[in-house]
Amino acid sequence: MAPREENTKSTGRVLRISQLDALELNKALEQLVWSQFTQCFHGFKPGLFARFEPEVKAFLWLFLWRFTIYSKNATVGQSVLNIQYKDNFSPSLRYQPPSKNQKIWYAVCTIGGRWLEERCSDLFRNHHLASFGKLKQCANFVVGLLKLGGLINFLIFLQWGKFATLTERLLGIHSVFCRPQNVREVGFEYMNRELLWHGFAEFLIFLLPLINIQKLKAKLSSWCIPLTGASNSDSTLATNGKECSLCGEWPTMPHTIGCEHIFCYYCVKSSFLFDMYLTCPKCGVEVHRVQPLKSGIEMSEVNVP
């Protein structure tokens, strides 16, 4: 009987990363709802809701709470990840949703707490009276204690994987799966390999634009030419002006850079503007100036059969 009970309890265990993802999805949804709400009043007077912004936000979060946790026992992020809240105080092993009081107190702690924090900070910022000094210190002390409690709760959550927030721990509600999870069909080795390849691809995408491929190619060509030597046909084509040394096509508006090779004007000019240290890909001569080919040589080369 004991092993069966242990299996029943372990089936509803939710991974830590799933609970944290649900919290992040909730935050993203709140930001999306608030941005969409503010866009509705884009054409109105600026700062229309500046004085009542905490109250408007609280009303929107209360509206979301009514149609998520109160009616479906799960937030929007939890619904996406097949998670919902369960009453931890229930002695039954079967699923028991949070009680009505737990749901109401959840709204008070989350929505009411954020509204109170924003409203108090606004009041203390606008009133610079001496009578508010001690009250402000007390409020800051309470907020600090709550932040410390949240930090301690998060460390405990990382250890045991239960109660991701301090509110969940105080109210006794924790996350469970709505339906049994399917068996994982993809192995962790394959996922790790894909993650490594994805990271390597992102590194290449970031690194390749920083490398001057044309200059590197010219440098490698200048190293290889003395060893292998250029073929007679290539040197003849370059000398006669029938081939651009960059694009390999018939040179348009032939220009030279100080060596015996010919270039299209647009090829060499755009490459020189992109790289101030451009070198000839054939012989490795560095470009100092781009000058047009002499007209007599150009006409004689055009008339070559």
The 8 nearest C-alpha neighbors of each residue, nearest first, counted from 0:
[[1, 3, 2, 4, 5, 6, 7, 8],
 [0, 2, 4, 3, 5, 6, 7, 8],
 [3, 1, 5, 4, 0, 6, 7, 8],
 [2, 4, 6, 0, 1, 5, 7, 8],
 [5, 3, 7, 1, 6, 2, 8, 0],
 [4, 6, 2, 8, 7, 3, 9, 1],
 [5, 7, 9, 3, 4, 8, 2, 10],
 [8, 6, 4, 5, 9, 10, 3, 92],
 [9, 7, 5, 6, 10, 11, 4, 92],
 [8, 10, 6, 12, 11, 7, 5, 4],
 [11, 9, 7, 8, 12, 6, 179, 176],
 [10, 12, 175, 176, 9, 8, 13, 7],
 [13, 11, 9, 10, 175, 14, 176, 8],
 [14, 12, 175, 11, 15, 174, 176, 17],
 [15, 13, 17, 16, 18, 12, 160, 19],
 [14, 16, 18, 17, 160, 19, 13, 157],
 [15, 17, 19, 14, 18, 20, 13, 21],
 [18, 16, 20, 14, 15, 19, 21, 13],
 [17, 19, 21, 15, 20, 16, 22, 14],
 [20, 18, 16, 22, 21, 17, 15, 23],
 [19, 21, 17, 23, 22, 18, 16, 24],
 [20, 22, 76, 24, 18, 77, 19, 23],
 [23, 21, 25, 19, 20, 24, 26, 18],
 [24, 22, 20, 26, 25, 21, 27, 19],
 [25, 23, 76, 27, 21, 26, 22, 28],
 [24, 26, 22, 28, 76, 23, 27, 21],
 [25, 27, 23, 29, 28, 24, 30, 22],
 [26, 28, 24, 30, 25, 29, 31, 23],
 [29, 27, 31, 25, 26, 30, 32, 24],
 [30, 28, 32, 26, 31, 27, 33, 25],
 [29, 31, 33, 27, 28, 32, 34, 26],
 [30, 32, 28, 34, 29, 33, 35, 27],
 [33, 31, 29, 35, 30, 34, 36, 28],
 [32, 34, 36, 30, 35, 31, 29, 37],
 [35, 33, 31, 37, 36, 32, 30, 38],
 [34, 36, 32, 38, 33, 37, 31, 39],
 [35, 37, 33, 34, 39, 38, 32, 40],
 [38, 36, 34, 39, 40, 35, 33, 41],
 [37, 39, 41, 35, 40, 36, 34, 42],
 [38, 40, 37, 36, 41, 35, 42, 34],
 [41, 39, 38, 43, 42, 37, 36, 44],
 [40, 42, 38, 43, 39, 37, 45, 44],
 [43, 41, 40, 44, 39, 45, 38, 37],
 [44, 42, 40, 41, 45, 47, 46, 39],
 [43, 45, 47, 46, 42, 41, 40, 48],
 [46, 44, 47, 43, 41, 42, 48, 49],
 [45, 47, 49, 48, 44, 50, 43, 52],
 [46, 48, 45, 49, 44, 43, 50, 40],
 [49, 47, 51, 52, 46, 50, 55, 45],
 [48, 50, 46, 52, 51, 47, 45, 53],
 [51, 49, 48, 52, 47, 46, 53, 54],
 [52, 50, 48, 54, 49, 53, 55, 47],
 [51, 53, 55, 49, 48, 54, 50, 56],
 [54, 52, 56, 55, 114, 51, 57, 117],
 [55, 53, 57, 51, 56, 52, 58, 114],
 [56, 54, 52, 58, 57, 53, 51, 59],
 [55, 57, 59, 53, 58, 54, 52, 60],
 [56, 58, 54, 60, 55, 59, 61, 110],
 [57, 59, 61, 55, 56, 60, 62, 54],
 [58, 60, 62, 56, 61, 57, 55, 63],
 [61, 59, 63, 57, 62, 58, 64, 56],
 [62, 60, 64, 58, 59, 63, 57, 65],
 [61, 63, 59, 65, 60, 64, 58, 66],
 [64, 62, 60, 61, 65, 66, 67, 59],
 [63, 65, 61, 67, 68, 62, 66, 60],
 [66, 64, 69, 62, 63, 67, 61, 70],
 [65, 67, 70, 63, 64, 69, 68, 62],
 [68, 66, 64, 74, 71, 70, 69, 73],
 [69, 67, 72, 73, 71, 64, 74, 70],
 [68, 70, 65, 67, 72, 71, 102, 64],
 [69, 71, 66, 68, 67, 72, 65, 73],
 [70, 72, 67, 68, 73, 69, 66, 74],
 [73, 71, 68, 84, 83, 69, 70, 67],
 [74, 72, 83, 68, 71, 77, 67, 84],
 [73, 75, 77, 67, 76, 68, 78, 25],
 [76, 74, 78, 77, 25, 79, 67, 73],
 [77, 75, 21, 24, 79, 25, 74, 78],
 [76, 78, 82, 80, 74, 21, 79, 75],
 [79, 77, 75, 81, 80, 76, 82, 73],
 [78, 80, 76, 77, 81, 75, 82, 21],
 [79, 81, 77, 78, 82, 76, 21, 17],
 [80, 82, 78, 177, 79, 176, 77, 178],
 [83, 81, 176, 77, 177, 80, 175, 78],
 [82, 84, 73, 174, 175, 72, 77, 177],
 [85, 83, 174, 173, 72, 73, 172, 175],
 [86, 84, 96, 172, 173, 97, 95, 87],
 [85, 87, 97, 172, 88, 96, 95, 89],
 [86, 88, 171, 172, 89, 85, 173, 90],
 [87, 89, 86, 171, 90, 172, 85, 91],
 [88, 90, 87, 91, 86, 95, 92, 85],
 [91, 89, 88, 92, 87, 93, 86, 95],
 [92, 90, 93, 89, 94, 95, 88, 87],
 [93, 91, 90, 94, 8, 7, 89, 4],
 [92, 94, 91, 95, 7, 90, 89, 8],
 [93, 95, 96, 92, 85, 91, 86, 89],
 [94, 96, 86, 85, 93, 97, 89, 91],
 [97, 95, 85, 86, 98, 94, 84, 72],
 [98, 96, 86, 85, 101, 102, 95, 99],
 [97, 99, 101, 100, 96, 102, 86, 95],
 [98, 100, 102, 101, 103, 97, 69, 104],
 [99, 101, 103, 102, 98, 104, 97, 105],
 [102, 100, 104, 98, 99, 103, 97, 105],
 [101, 103, 105, 99, 100, 104, 69, 98],
 [104, 102, 100, 106, 105, 101, 99, 107],
 [103, 105, 107, 101, 106, 102, 108, 100],
 [106, 104, 102, 108, 103, 107, 101, 109],
 [107, 105, 103, 110, 109, 104, 108, 102],
 [108, 106, 111, 104, 105, 109, 110, 103],
 [107, 109, 112, 105, 106, 111, 104, 110],
 [110, 108, 112, 106, 111, 107, 105, 113],
 [111, 109, 106, 113, 112, 107, 57, 108],
 [112, 110, 107, 114, 113, 108, 109, 115],
 [111, 113, 108, 115, 109, 114, 110, 116],
 [114, 112, 116, 110, 115, 111, 117, 109],
 [115, 113, 111, 117, 112, 116, 53, 118],
 [114, 116, 118, 112, 113, 117, 119, 111],
 [115, 117, 113, 119, 114, 118, 120, 112],
 [118, 116, 120, 114, 115, 119, 113, 121],
 [117, 119, 121, 115, 120, 116, 114, 122],
 [120, 118, 122, 116, 121, 117, 115, 123],
 [119, 121, 123, 117, 118, 122, 124, 116],
 [122, 120, 118, 124, 119, 123, 117, 125],
 [121, 123, 119, 125, 124, 120, 126, 118],
 [124, 122, 120, 126, 121, 125, 119, 135],
 [123, 125, 121, 122, 126, 120, 127, 119],
 [124, 126, 122, 123, 121, 127, 120, 128],
 [127, 125, 123, 128, 124, 122, 131, 121],
 [128, 126, 125, 129, 123, 124, 131, 132],
 [127, 129, 130, 126, 131, 132, 123, 125],
 [128, 130, 132, 131, 127, 133, 126, 134],
 [131, 129, 128, 132, 133, 134, 127, 135],
 [130, 132, 134, 129, 128, 133, 135, 123],
 [131, 133, 135, 129, 134, 130, 136, 128],
 [134, 132, 136, 135, 131, 137, 130, 129],
 [135, 133, 137, 131, 136, 132, 138, 130],
 [134, 136, 138, 132, 133, 137, 131, 139],
 [137, 135, 133, 139, 134, 138, 140, 132],
 [138, 136, 140, 134, 135, 139, 133, 141],
 [137, 139, 135, 141, 140, 136, 134, 142],
 [138, 140, 142, 136, 137, 141, 143, 135],
 [139, 141, 137, 143, 138, 142, 136, 144],
 [142, 140, 144, 138, 143, 139, 137, 145],
 [143, 141, 139, 145, 144, 140, 146, 138],
 [142, 144, 140, 146, 141, 145, 139, 147],
 [145, 143, 147, 141, 146, 142, 148, 140],
 [144, 146, 148, 142, 147, 143, 149, 141],
 [147, 145, 149, 143, 148, 144, 142, 150],
 [148, 146, 144, 150, 149, 145, 143, 151],
 [147, 149, 145, 151, 146, 150, 152, 144],
 [148, 150, 146, 152, 147, 165, 151, 153],
 [149, 151, 147, 153, 152, 148, 146, 154],
 [152, 150, 148, 154, 153, 149, 147, 155],
 [151, 153, 149, 155, 150, 154, 165, 156],
 [154, 152, 156, 150, 155, 151, 149, 157],
 [153, 155, 157, 151, 156, 152, 150, 158],
 [156, 154, 158, 152, 153, 157, 159, 151],
 [157, 155, 160, 153, 159, 158, 154, 161],
 [156, 158, 154, 155, 160, 159, 153, 15],
 [157, 159, 155, 156, 160, 154, 161, 153],
 [160, 158, 156, 161, 157, 155, 162, 154],
 [161, 159, 156, 15, 157, 158, 14, 162],
 [160, 162, 156, 159, 163, 173, 174, 15],
 [163, 161, 168, 167, 173, 164, 156, 160],
 [162, 164, 156, 161, 153, 18, 167, 165],
 [165, 163, 166, 167, 162, 168, 152, 149],
 [164, 166, 168, 149, 167, 152, 169, 163],
 [167, 165, 169, 164, 168, 170, 108, 105],
 [168, 166, 172, 170, 164, 162, 165, 169],
 [167, 169, 171, 165, 162, 166, 170, 172],
 [168, 170, 166, 167, 171, 165, 172, 164],
 [171, 169, 167, 168, 172, 166, 101, 105],
 [170, 172, 168, 87, 169, 167, 88, 86],
 [173, 171, 86, 167, 87, 85, 170, 84],
 [174, 172, 84, 162, 85, 167, 87, 161],
 [173, 175, 84, 83, 85, 82, 13, 176],
 [176, 174, 11, 82, 83, 13, 12, 84],
 [175, 177, 82, 11, 178, 81, 83, 13],
 [178, 176, 82, 81, 83, 175, 179, 11],
 [177, 179, 176, 180, 81, 82, 11, 175],
 [180, 178, 181, 176, 177, 10, 11, 81],
 [179, 181, 178, 182, 176, 10, 183, 81],
 [182, 180, 183, 179, 184, 178, 10, 176],
 [181, 183, 184, 180, 185, 179, 186, 10],
 [184, 182, 185, 181, 186, 180, 187, 190],
 [183, 185, 182, 186, 181, 187, 189, 190],
 [186, 184, 183, 187, 189, 190, 188, 182],
 [185, 187, 188, 189, 190, 184, 183, 191],
 [186, 188, 190, 189, 191, 185, 192, 183],
 [189, 187, 191, 186, 190, 192, 185, 193],
 [188, 190, 192, 187, 186, 191, 193, 185],
 [191, 189, 187, 193, 192, 188, 194, 186],
 [192, 190, 194, 188, 193, 189, 187, 195],
 [191, 193, 189, 195, 190, 194, 188, 196],
 [192, 194, 190, 196, 191, 195, 197, 189],
 [193, 195, 197, 191, 192, 196, 190, 198],
 [196, 194, 198, 192, 197, 193, 191, 199],
 [195, 197, 199, 193, 198, 194, 200, 192],
 [196, 198, 194, 200, 195, 199, 193, 201],
 [197, 199, 195, 201, 196, 200, 194, 202],
 [200, 198, 196, 202, 201, 197, 195, 203],
 [201, 199, 203, 197, 202, 198, 196, 204],
 [200, 202, 204, 198, 203, 199, 205, 197],
 [203, 201, 199, 205, 200, 204, 206, 198],
 [204, 202, 206, 200, 205, 201, 207, 199],
 [203, 205, 201, 202, 206, 207, 200, 208],
 [204, 206, 202, 203, 207, 201, 208, 209],
 [207, 205, 203, 209, 204, 208, 202, 210],
 [206, 208, 209, 210, 203, 204, 205, 211],
 [209, 207, 210, 206, 205, 204, 211, 203],
 [208, 210, 207, 206, 211, 205, 212, 204],
 [211, 209, 207, 208, 212, 206, 215, 214],
 [212, 210, 214, 213, 215, 209, 208, 274],
 [213, 211, 215, 214, 210, 216, 207, 217],
 [214, 212, 216, 215, 211, 217, 277, 280],
 [213, 215, 217, 216, 211, 212, 218, 277],
 [216, 214, 218, 212, 217, 213, 219, 211],
 [217, 215, 213, 219, 214, 218, 212, 220],
 [216, 218, 280, 220, 214, 215, 219, 221],
 [217, 219, 215, 221, 220, 216, 214, 222],
 [218, 220, 222, 216, 221, 217, 215, 223],
 [221, 219, 217, 223, 222, 218, 224, 216],
 [220, 222, 283, 218, 224, 219, 223, 282],
 [223, 221, 219, 220, 224, 218, 225, 226],
 [222, 224, 220, 226, 221, 225, 227, 219],
 [223, 225, 228, 227, 226, 221, 222, 220],
 [226, 224, 228, 223, 227, 222, 221, 229],
 [225, 227, 223, 224, 228, 222, 229, 221],
 [228, 226, 224, 225, 223, 229, 230, 222],
 [229, 227, 224, 225, 226, 230, 223, 231],
 [228, 230, 224, 231, 233, 234, 227, 225],
 [229, 231, 233, 232, 234, 228, 235, 227],
 [230, 232, 234, 233, 235, 229, 236, 228],
 [231, 233, 235, 230, 234, 236, 229, 237],
 [234, 232, 236, 230, 235, 231, 237, 229],
 [235, 233, 237, 231, 236, 232, 238, 230],
 [234, 236, 238, 232, 233, 237, 231, 239],
 [237, 235, 233, 239, 241, 234, 238, 242],
 [236, 238, 234, 240, 260, 235, 239, 242],
 [237, 239, 235, 240, 236, 234, 260, 259],
 [240, 238, 236, 237, 241, 300, 235, 242],
 [239, 241, 237, 238, 242, 261, 236, 300],
 [240, 242, 236, 249, 239, 237, 250, 243],
 [243, 241, 249, 248, 247, 240, 237, 250],
 [244, 242, 262, 247, 250, 245, 248, 261],
 [243, 245, 247, 262, 246, 242, 261, 260],
 [244, 246, 243, 247, 262, 266, 280, 267],
 [245, 247, 248, 243, 244, 266, 242, 263],
 [248, 246, 243, 242, 244, 245, 249, 250],
 [249, 247, 242, 243, 246, 250, 241, 244],
 [248, 250, 242, 241, 243, 251, 247, 240],
 [251, 249, 263, 243, 253, 242, 262, 248],
 [250, 252, 263, 253, 249, 264, 262, 265],
 [251, 253, 264, 263, 250, 254, 291, 292],
 [254, 252, 263, 250, 251, 262, 292, 264],
 [253, 255, 291, 292, 262, 290, 264, 261],
 [254, 256, 261, 290, 257, 289, 292, 291],
 [257, 255, 289, 286, 258, 288, 290, 287],
 [256, 258, 255, 259, 286, 288, 287, 289],
 [257, 259, 260, 256, 255, 284, 282, 279],
 [258, 260, 238, 261, 257, 237, 255, 256],
 [261, 259, 237, 258, 238, 255, 244, 262],
 [260, 262, 255, 243, 240, 254, 237, 253],
 [263, 261, 243, 254, 253, 244, 250, 267],
 [262, 264, 250, 251, 253, 266, 265, 252],
 [263, 265, 252, 266, 267, 254, 268, 253],
 [264, 266, 268, 263, 267, 269, 251, 252],
 [267, 265, 263, 264, 269, 268, 270, 245],
 [266, 268, 270, 264, 269, 265, 271, 262],
 [269, 267, 271, 265, 270, 266, 264, 272],
 [270, 268, 272, 271, 266, 267, 265, 273],
 [269, 271, 273, 267, 268, 272, 274, 266],
 [272, 270, 274, 268, 273, 269, 275, 277],
 [271, 273, 269, 270, 274, 268, 275, 267],
 [272, 274, 270, 271, 269, 275, 277, 268],
 [275, 273, 271, 276, 277, 272, 270, 214],
 [274, 276, 271, 277, 272, 273, 286, 270],
 [277, 275, 274, 278, 285, 286, 271, 214],
 [278, 276, 274, 286, 275, 271, 285, 214],
 [279, 277, 285, 284, 283, 286, 280, 217],
 [278, 280, 283, 284, 281, 282, 285, 217],
 [279, 281, 217, 283, 282, 220, 278, 221],
 [282, 280, 279, 283, 220, 221, 244, 217],
 [281, 283, 221, 279, 284, 280, 224, 220],
 [282, 284, 279, 221, 278, 280, 281, 285],
 [285, 283, 279, 278, 282, 286, 258, 257],
 [284, 286, 278, 277, 283, 279, 287, 276],
 [287, 285, 278, 277, 256, 288, 284, 276],
 [288, 286, 285, 256, 289, 257, 276, 277],
 [289, 287, 286, 256, 290, 257, 255, 271],
 [288, 290, 256, 255, 254, 291, 287, 268],
 [291, 289, 254, 255, 288, 256, 292, 257],
 [292, 290, 254, 255, 253, 293, 289, 252],
 [291, 293, 254, 253, 255, 294, 297, 290],
 [294, 292, 296, 295, 297, 291, 254, 298],
 [293, 295, 297, 296, 298, 292, 291, 299],
 [296, 294, 298, 297, 293, 299, 292, 300],
 [295, 297, 299, 294, 293, 298, 300, 292],
 [296, 298, 294, 300, 295, 299, 293, 301],
 [299, 297, 301, 295, 300, 296, 294, 302],
 [298, 300, 296, 302, 301, 297, 295, 303],
 [301, 299, 297, 303, 298, 302, 239, 296],
 [300, 302, 298, 299, 303, 297, 304, 241],
 [303, 301, 299, 300, 304, 298, 297, 296],
 [302, 304, 300, 301, 299, 239, 298, 241],
 [303, 302, 301, 300, 299, 241, 239, 298]]
